[in-house]
């Protein structure tokens, strides 16, 4: 894999697409350009697993470009935990904590995702207060949900 910079036209198209969604709509243009220049696109056919707990610690952030991703617990007694659509990112908590995901993420339709490796994720977190705040708020929200589920 090379570390080449994508063409400026591709970066511009990616930033335009991302800007339609939070937290990207709040990021400064230079920060969003940095993010867009670090992303790679991957395709997953309907039914294909993107991430699963058995695969070990998460090393990439996924952003749904097109399609739909479903997150489900691997415990058969649990119901579907998440449906992720265009512009949504995952698994923030697992990536920040450097642990395996607790859900299995499967493409519900033919799906394209942007992928951001861990080192580049940390680079964008350091460069953008808005992106950092969104990711840490998301993590805090997930921790709160988890704690309330344990109390029930």
VMD Tcl script that draws the C-alpha trace (Angstrom):
set ca {
  {0.00 0.00 0.00}
  {1.38 3.40 -0.94}
  {1.13 6.59 1.03}
  {0.35 8.80 -1.96}
  {-1.83 11.87 -1.64}
  {-5.16 11.50 -3.49}
  {-5.79 13.95 -6.36}
  {-7.13 17.36 -5.31}
  {-10.38 16.75 -7.22}
  {-11.03 13.57 -5.24}
  {-10.31 15.34 -1.94}
  {-12.72 18.15 -2.90}
  {-15.47 15.68 -3.82}
  {-14.96 13.79 -0.56}
  {-15.06 16.95 1.57}
  {-18.25 18.06 -0.21}
  {-19.86 14.70 0.52}
  {-18.73 14.59 4.17}
  {-19.75 18.19 4.88}
  {-23.42 17.09 4.69}
  {-23.00 15.19 7.99}
  {-21.94 15.85 11.59}
  {-19.23 16.26 12.79}
  {-17.76 17.06 9.40}
  {-20.09 20.04 8.88}
  {-18.45 21.79 11.86}
  {-14.83 21.13 10.86}
  {-12.65 23.88 9.40}
  {-11.93 23.46 5.68}
  {-8.24 22.62 6.25}
  {-9.17 20.01 8.87}
  {-11.74 18.40 6.60}
  {-9.24 18.40 3.74}
  {-6.75 16.65 6.03}
  {-9.34 14.00 6.89}
  {-10.41 13.54 3.26}
  {-6.80 13.14 2.14}
  {-6.32 10.31 4.66}
  {-9.40 8.26 3.78}
  {-9.55 5.15 1.63}
  {-12.73 3.68 0.16}
  {-13.68 0.03 0.60}
  {-16.60 -1.94 -0.75}
  {-18.57 -4.60 1.14}
  {-21.19 -6.74 -0.57}
  {-24.57 -7.24 1.09}
  {-24.16 -9.71 3.96}
  {-20.40 -9.25 4.25}
  {-18.97 -8.65 7.73}
  {-16.99 -5.43 8.12}
  {-15.98 -5.92 11.77}
  {-16.51 -8.59 14.40}
  {-15.41 -9.08 18.02}
  {-13.38 -12.17 17.11}
  {-11.12 -10.11 14.83}
  {-9.36 -8.52 17.78}
  {-8.62 -4.87 18.53}
  {-10.06 -2.34 16.11}
  {-7.44 -0.49 14.06}
  {-9.67 1.51 11.70}
  {-12.54 3.97 11.79}
  {-15.33 3.41 9.27}
  {-17.56 6.13 7.82}
  {-20.53 4.97 5.74}
  {-20.26 6.57 2.31}
  {-23.14 4.72 0.64}
  {-25.32 1.89 1.80}
  {-26.34 0.61 5.21}
  {-24.48 -1.21 7.96}
  {-26.10 -3.13 10.81}
  {-24.42 -3.70 14.12}
  {-25.60 -6.69 16.12}
  {-24.54 -8.35 19.30}
  {-23.03 -11.77 18.81}
  {-25.27 -12.87 21.69}
  {-28.34 -14.44 19.98}
  {-30.63 -13.22 22.78}
  {-29.86 -9.58 21.92}
  {-31.76 -7.53 19.35}
  {-30.17 -5.39 16.65}
  {-28.08 -2.70 18.30}
  {-27.47 -0.20 15.49}
  {-28.31 0.73 11.92}
  {-25.72 3.02 10.39}
  {-26.43 5.14 7.33}
  {-24.51 7.59 5.15}
  {-22.17 9.85 7.10}
  {-22.22 7.79 10.29}
  {-18.93 6.63 11.80}
  {-18.07 3.57 13.84}
  {-16.67 1.96 16.06}
  {-15.36 5.06 17.81}
  {-15.30 3.60 21.33}
  {-13.44 0.45 20.34}
  {-10.88 2.40 18.31}
  {-10.19 4.93 21.09}
  {-9.96 2.15 23.69}
  {-7.84 -0.03 21.37}
  {-10.08 -3.01 21.96}
  {-12.25 -5.34 19.93}
  {-15.72 -4.18 18.99}
  {-18.60 -5.59 20.98}
  {-20.82 -5.75 17.90}
  {-20.61 -7.55 14.59}
  {-21.03 -5.01 11.77}
  {-22.52 -6.39 8.54}
  {-23.36 -4.68 5.24}
  {-27.17 -4.65 5.01}
  {-26.90 -3.55 1.37}
  {-24.00 -3.22 -1.02}
  {-22.00 -0.66 0.93}
  {-19.07 1.66 0.40}
  {-17.24 2.96 3.46}
  {-14.45 5.41 4.02}
  {-11.71 3.84 6.14}
  {-9.32 5.79 8.36}
  {-6.44 3.92 10.00}
  {-5.73 4.38 13.69}
  {-2.63 6.59 13.28}
  {-4.47 8.86 10.86}
  {-7.53 8.89 13.12}
  {-5.33 10.17 15.95}
  {-3.78 12.73 13.60}
  {-7.21 14.12 12.66}
  {-8.34 14.04 16.33}
  {-5.29 16.16 17.23}
  {-5.86 18.58 14.34}
  {-9.60 19.17 14.77}
  {-11.28 20.20 18.01}
  {-14.69 19.55 16.47}
  {-13.81 16.02 15.38}
  {-12.16 15.30 18.74}
  {-15.16 16.63 20.68}
  {-17.61 14.63 18.56}
  {-15.68 11.40 19.03}
  {-15.23 11.84 22.78}
  {-18.90 12.83 23.24}
  {-19.88 9.75 21.26}
  {-17.67 7.61 23.48}
  {-19.16 9.19 26.62}
  {-22.68 8.52 25.30}
  {-21.85 4.87 24.58}
  {-20.36 4.47 28.08}
  {-23.48 6.01 29.60}
  {-25.75 3.63 27.65}
  {-23.61 0.68 28.70}
  {-23.71 1.69 32.37}
  {-27.50 2.11 32.33}
  {-27.91 -1.31 30.68}
  {-25.84 -2.87 33.47}
  {-27.99 -1.15 36.13}
  {-31.26 -2.49 34.62}
}
mol new
graphics top color blue
foreach p $ca { graphics top sphere $p radius 0.5 }
foreach p [lrange $ca 0 end-1] q [lrange $ca 1 end] { graphics top cylinder $p $q radius 0.2 }
display resetview
